[in-house]
Amino acid sequence: MTKKYDAIIIGAGVIGSPIAYELCKMGYKTLNVDKLPDAGEGSTAGSCAIVRAHYSTADGVAMAYEGFKYWLDWENYLDHAEDEKGLAKYMNTGSLLLKSEGHDWKKVQANYDEVGVKYEEWDNETIKAKVPPIDLHKFWPVRRPEDPAFYDEPTEMLEGGIFCAEGGYVNDPALSAHNIMRAAEAKGGTFMFNAEVVEIRSENGKVLGITLKDGTQIDAPVVVNAGGPHSFKITKMAEGVWEGCNIKTKALRHEVMHCPSPDGYDYLNDGYHMSDGDIGCYVRPEVGNMFLIGSEDPDCDPQEWVDPDEFYAGKGGHGKDNQLTDEQWKAQCYRLGKRIPELKVPNQSKGVCDLYDCSDDWIPVYDKTDLGGFYLAVGTSGNQYKNAPVVGRMMAELIDACEKGLDHDNEPFQFTYKYTGRTMDVGFFSRKREINYNSSFSVNG
């Protein structure tokens, strides 16, 4: 007998799990289906889990700032649901955006002022007092170590930075998704793992449900694609949907490095998340008094678009796709070495290689589709982890409104943020939008 639900969410990561949680709170009977063994074990587990407000659009800033409030009040967000694995912790370090040519920081500051983000302007003297090992010379433009100009001596200084006290990172991104799964289950949600979706079934322009690899059919009038790096493959399973999307997604291979902090500097306990467009890197503390170093996708860093099935098939094995490369290890660590001259860069690379789910303009798609009942929460990787609890609520309300007759394409849903009270025109995230050239076209969003 075919099982039936009110809504099926494909994916149980940090986006799919909160969508289920919020739908459950609205009375929907939900099922999350994931091909992996547990919640958050896909690209969520490889996330840097950074929580910061600086985005290139006011709408991006507003959503991230709303997200701060959920992370700062995590137990209440979960409605005190218990998790046998414990709860993820929000490490409220604060977030520092350096004023550099690599970031349009004046636009960010204007967005902060429009949204009402609390921040402080730090001059170089203040930054040096807060981050003793830092060198505040300008190193723009971003280069790679193989470029002879990489080693040119700098002569000018940066202009300071913008500090948000509420920023930081989550210590265990996979656990955070697991926490939300347990919260959803406490509200009646169901999760199915080791289950791969191979078909989106539909009839007469309306979704009917899904078919799994083992032939199991599960019915629901609502199906949500929250498949992370696999999202484009899932979208293509739904009749007529891919063709109706002006903004599409694909999977990008990305490397993040872990490098020991200088002697005498307790970066783990005293350090900040820092975004540094001048060297094309962002950093945050990592266990073991490490700097976690990510690339902000400067023009000089190559981009490698991959097949997620091939990438994950080799993960943990011998495939080169999921191994750190010496070239990128050197590029990211050496660039940070300019900013932190006493950084200890070992010969042996250490870090994480995983996939981003990127849209054409690096702004996600949160939307209905041309197939009735089929919804998208895609293009989220790299810069949407921090927004996950907000996205869950927004998607649930969007789905509910559309299922009750809202013509979202012509009258975009207006979503009101719980904490800031700001109203979001969800049409901003439309699949039919034109490419947003206000975007950074990078992990910065």
C-alpha positions in Angstrom: 0.0 0.0 0.0 1.4 3.4 -1.0 2.2 5.7 2.0 0.7 9.1 2.0 1.9 12.4 3.5 0.9 16.1 3.3 4.4 17.0 2.2 7.6 15.3 1.3 10.9 17.1 1.7 13.8 15.7 -0.3 16.8 16.3 1.9 17.4 16.2 5.6 20.2 18.8 5.9 20.1 22.2 7.5 17.6 23.5 5.0 15.3 20.5 4.6 14.9 19.7 8.3 13.6 23.2 9.3 11.1 23.2 6.5 9.7 20.0 7.9 9.8 21.4 11.4 7.8 24.5 10.5 5.3 22.6 8.3 4.7 20.2 11.2 4.0 23.1 13.5 1.4 24.2 11.0 -0.3 20.8 11.1 1.2 19.1 8.0 2.1 15.4 8.1 5.7 15.5 6.7 8.3 13.1 5.5 11.9 13.9 4.9 13.8 11.5 2.5 17.6 11.5 2.4 20.0 9.1 0.7 22.5 9.3 3.6 22.3 7.5 7.0 21.3 10.5 9.2 20.3 14.2 9.2 23.0 16.7 8.2 25.5 14.2 6.8 25.6 15.6 3.3 27.0 19.1 2.4 25.7 20.4 5.7 28.4 18.5 7.6 31.1 20.2 5.5 29.6 23.7 6.1 31.8 26.3 7.9 28.5 27.2 9.7 29.4 30.9 9.9 26.8 33.3 11.1 27.4 36.8 9.8 25.3 39.7 8.5 27.3 41.2 5.6 25.7 40.5 2.3 25.7 42.5 -0.9 21.9 43.2 -0.8 19.7 44.6 1.9 17.4 41.6 1.6 20.3 39.3 2.2 21.5 41.3 5.2 17.9 41.4 6.7 17.5 37.6 6.4 20.9 36.9 8.0 20.2 39.4 10.8 16.9 37.7 11.5 18.8 34.4 11.6 21.1 35.7 14.4 18.1 35.7 16.8 17.4 32.0 16.2 20.9 30.9 16.9 21.2 33.1 20.0 18.1 31.4 21.3 18.6 27.8 20.0 16.9 25.8 22.7 13.7 27.9 22.5 13.7 27.6 18.7 13.8 23.8 19.1 10.9 24.1 21.6 13.3 22.3 24.1 13.2 19.1 22.1 15.7 16.6 23.4 18.5 15.1 21.2 20.5 12.1 22.5 23.5 13.6 20.7 23.3 16.8 22.7 22.8 20.3 21.2 24.9 22.3 18.8 26.4 25.4 20.3 26.4 28.9 18.8 29.9 30.4 19.4 29.1 34.1 19.6 32.6 35.3 18.8 31.5 38.4 16.9 32.2 39.0 13.2 34.7 41.5 11.7 34.5 42.7 8.1 37.7 44.4 7.1 37.3 47.5 5.0 39.0 46.4 1.8 38.8 46.8 -2.0 37.8 43.1 -2.1 34.5 43.9 -0.3 32.1 46.7 -1.2 32.0 47.5 2.5 30.3 50.9 2.0 27.3 49.1 0.4 27.3 46.6 3.2 27.4 49.4 5.8 24.5 51.1 4.0 22.6 47.8 4.1 23.3 47.5 7.8 21.9 51.0 8.4 18.8 50.3 6.3 18.1 47.0 8.1 19.0 48.2 11.6 22.0 45.9 12.2 24.0 46.8 15.3 27.6 47.3 14.5 30.7 49.2 15.5 33.3 50.8 13.3 36.9 49.8 14.4 39.9 51.7 13.3 43.2 49.9 12.7 44.4 50.7 16.2 41.3 49.0 17.7 41.7 46.0 15.4 45.3 45.6 16.3 44.4 45.6 20.0 41.7 43.0 19.5 43.8 40.8 17.1 47.4 41.2 18.2 49.1 39.1 15.5 47.4 40.9 12.6 49.1 42.9 9.8 46.8 45.6 8.5 48.6 46.4 5.3 46.7 46.4 2.0 47.5 43.3 -0.1 45.0 44.0 -2.9 44.6 42.6 -5.6 44.2 39.0 -4.5 46.9 36.8 -6.0 48.1 33.2 -5.8 51.6 32.2 -4.6 52.7 31.2 -8.1 52.3 34.8 -9.2 55.7 36.6 -8.6 53.8 39.8 -7.6 52.4 37.9 -4.6 55.6 38.6 -2.8 55.7 42.4 -3.4 56.0 44.4 -0.2 52.8 46.4 0.6 53.0 50.1 1.3 49.4 51.2 2.2 47.2 50.4 5.1 43.6 49.2 5.4 40.9 51.6 6.5 39.7 49.6 9.5 36.7 47.3 9.9 33.1 46.9 10.7 32.3 44.7 13.7 29.0 42.9 14.5 29.0 41.6 18.1 26.2 39.1 17.4 28.1 37.1 14.7 30.0 33.9 15.1 29.6 30.3 14.1 28.0 27.0 15.1 30.4 24.4 16.4 28.8 21.4 14.8 26.7 22.0 11.7 25.6 18.3 11.2 24.5 18.2 14.8 22.4 21.4 14.3 20.5 19.6 11.5 20.1 16.6 13.8 18.7 18.8 16.5 16.1 20.3 14.1 15.2 16.7 13.0 14.5 15.7 16.6 12.4 18.9 17.0 10.4 18.1 13.9 9.9 14.5 15.1 8.5 15.8 18.4 5.9 17.7 16.3 5.0 14.5 14.3 7.5 14.7 11.4 8.9 11.5 9.9 12.4 11.0 8.5 13.6 8.2 6.1 17.3 7.6 5.5 19.3 5.5 3.1 16.6 6.2 0.6 17.3 7.7 -2.8 14.7 9.4 -4.9 14.7 8.5 -8.6 11.4 9.9 -9.8 9.1 12.8 -9.1 5.7 11.5 -10.1 3.1 13.9 -11.5 -0.1 14.0 -13.5 -2.0 16.8 -15.3 0.5 19.5 -14.1 0.3 18.4 -10.4 2.8 16.5 -8.3 1.7 13.1 -7.0 4.7 12.0 -5.0 8.1 10.3 -5.3 9.5 6.9 -6.3 12.6 5.6 -4.5 15.4 3.5 -6.0 14.0 0.3 -4.5 10.7 1.0 -6.2 8.8 2.3 -3.2 6.2 4.9 -4.1 5.2 7.6 -1.6 2.4 10.0 -2.3 2.0 13.7 -1.3 0.4 16.8 -2.9 3.5 18.8 -1.9 7.1 17.8 -2.7 10.0 20.2 -1.7 13.4 20.0 -3.3 16.0 20.7 -0.6 18.6 18.4 -2.1 21.7 20.5 -1.7 24.4 19.9 -4.3 22.1 17.3 -5.9 19.3 19.8 -6.3 19.7 20.3 -10.0 19.4 16.6 -10.6 16.2 16.5 -8.5 14.8 19.5 -10.3 15.3 17.8 -13.6 13.2 14.8 -12.4 10.1 17.0 -12.2 8.3 17.5 -15.4 8.6 20.9 -17.0 10.3 22.4 -13.9 14.0 22.8 -15.1 12.8 24.5 -18.3 10.7 27.0 -16.3 13.7 28.1 -14.1 15.6 31.2 -15.4 18.0 30.7 -12.4 19.5 27.3 -12.3 21.9 25.5 -9.9 25.0 23.3 -10.1 27.5 21.8 -7.7 30.9 23.5 -7.0 33.8 21.8 -5.4 35.2 23.8 -2.5 38.2 23.5 -0.1 38.5 24.8 3.4 41.8 24.6 5.3 42.7 24.2 9.0 46.0 25.9 10.0 47.5 26.2 13.5 47.3 29.6 15.3 50.6 31.4 16.0 52.3 30.6 19.3 50.9 32.6 22.2 47.6 33.6 20.5 44.5 31.8 21.8 42.5 32.2 18.6 40.0 29.5 19.6 38.8 31.5 22.7 39.9 35.1 21.9 39.5 35.3 18.1 36.7 36.5 15.8 35.1 35.4 12.6 36.8 37.7 10.0 36.0 38.3 6.4 39.0 39.7 4.4 38.4 40.5 0.8 41.9 41.9 0.6 43.3 38.4 0.6 40.2 36.7 -0.6 39.7 34.6 2.5 37.4 34.3 5.5 38.5 32.7 8.8 36.9 31.5 12.1 38.2 29.6 15.1 38.4 25.8 14.9 38.9 23.1 17.5 42.6 22.7 18.3 43.3 26.4 18.3 43.2 26.4 14.5 42.3 29.0 11.9 39.6 27.7 9.6 40.4 29.3 6.2 37.9 29.5 3.4 38.3 31.1 0.0 36.0 34.0 -0.9 36.2 33.0 -4.5 38.5 35.7 -5.9 38.9 35.8 -9.6 42.4 34.1 -9.4 41.0 31.0 -7.7 39.8 28.3 -10.1 36.2 27.0 -9.9 35.5 23.4 -10.5 31.9 22.4 -11.2 31.4 18.7 -10.6 28.9 15.8 -10.7 27.9 15.3 -7.1 27.3 11.6 -7.5 30.8 11.1 -8.7 32.2 13.3 -5.9 30.4 11.6 -3.1 31.0 8.1 -4.5 34.7 8.7 -3.9 34.4 10.5 -0.6 36.4 8.6 2.0 38.0 6.6 -0.8 40.8 7.3 -3.3 39.1 9.8 -5.6 41.1 13.0 -6.1 37.9 15.1 -6.3 37.4 15.0 -2.5 41.0 15.5 -1.5 42.6 18.8 -0.6 45.0 20.0 -3.3 48.5 21.2 -2.5 47.9 24.3 -4.7 44.8 25.5 -3.0 46.2 24.7 0.5 49.2 26.9 -0.3 47.1 29.6 -1.8 44.7 30.0 1.2 47.3 29.5 3.9 49.9 31.8 2.3 47.3 34.5 1.8 46.3 34.3 5.4 50.0 34.3 6.2 50.2 37.8 4.8 47.5 39.0 7.2 48.8 36.9 10.2 52.6 36.9 9.5 53.4 34.4 12.4 50.8 31.9 11.2 52.3 28.3 11.4 51.8 26.7 8.0 52.7 23.0 8.2 53.7 20.9 5.2 50.7 18.5 5.7 47.4 19.9 4.5 44.4 19.6 6.8 40.8 20.6 6.3 37.6 19.8 4.5 36.6 19.4 0.8 32.9 19.4 0.0 30.4 20.8 -2.4 28.4 24.0 -2.7 24.9 24.1 -4.3 25.3 27.3 -6.3 22.7 29.3 -8.2 23.7 31.3 -11.3 24.0 34.5 -9.1 24.8 32.8 -5.8 21.5 33.9 -4.4 19.2 31.0 -3.5 15.9 30.0 -5.1 13.1 29.7 -2.6 10.0 29.3 -4.7 7.1 27.4 -6.2 7.5 25.9 -9.7 5.6 25.4 -12.9 4.6 21.9 -11.6 1.8 22.3 -9.1 2.8 21.3 -5.5 6.6 21.1 -6.3 8.8 23.7 -4.5 12.4 24.7 -4.5 14.8 25.5 -1.6 18.0 25.3 -3.7 21.2 27.2 -4.4 21.7 27.5 -0.7 25.3 26.4 -0.1 28.2 28.7 0.9 26.1 31.5 2.4 22.7 30.2 3.6 23.5 28.0 6.6 23.0 30.9 8.9 19.6 31.6 7.4 18.3 28.0 7.8 15.8 28.5 10.6 14.4 31.6 8.8 14.2 29.7 5.5 12.3 26.9 7.2 9.5 29.2 8.4 9.4 31.3 5.2 9.2 28.2 3.0 6.5 26.7 5.2 4.3 29.8 5.0 5.0 30.2 1.2 3.9 26.5 0.6 0.8 26.9 2.8 -0.2 30.1 1.0 0.3 28.7 -2.5 -1.5 25.5 -1.6 -4.4 27.7 -0.5 -4.5 29.5 -3.9 -1.9 32.3 -3.8 -0.6 33.1 -7.3 3.0 33.7 -6.0 4.4 34.3 -9.5 2.1 37.3 -10.0 1.5 38.4 -6.4 4.7 37.4 -4.5 4.2 36.2 -1.0 5.1 38.7 1.7 6.9 37.1 4.7 7.1 38.9 8.0 10.2 38.2 10.1 9.4 37.0 13.6 12.1 39.0 15.4 12.8 42.2 13.4 9.3 42.6 12.1 10.6 43.4 8.6 8.6 42.2 5.6 10.4 40.2 2.9 9.1 40.1 -0.6 9.8 36.4 -1.3 9.7 37.2 -5.0 13.3 38.3 -4.5 14.2 34.6 -4.5 12.1 33.7 -7.6 13.3 31.0 -10.0 12.1 33.4 -12.8 14.1 36.4 -11.7 16.8 37.9 -13.8 20.4 37.5 -12.6 20.9 39.9 -9.6 24.0 41.9 -10.5 24.1 43.3 -6.9 25.3 39.9 -5.8 29.0 39.4 -5.0 28.8 36.2 -7.2 30.8 34.4 -4.5 30.3 32.7 -1.2 29.6 36.2 0.3 26.2 36.2 -1.4 
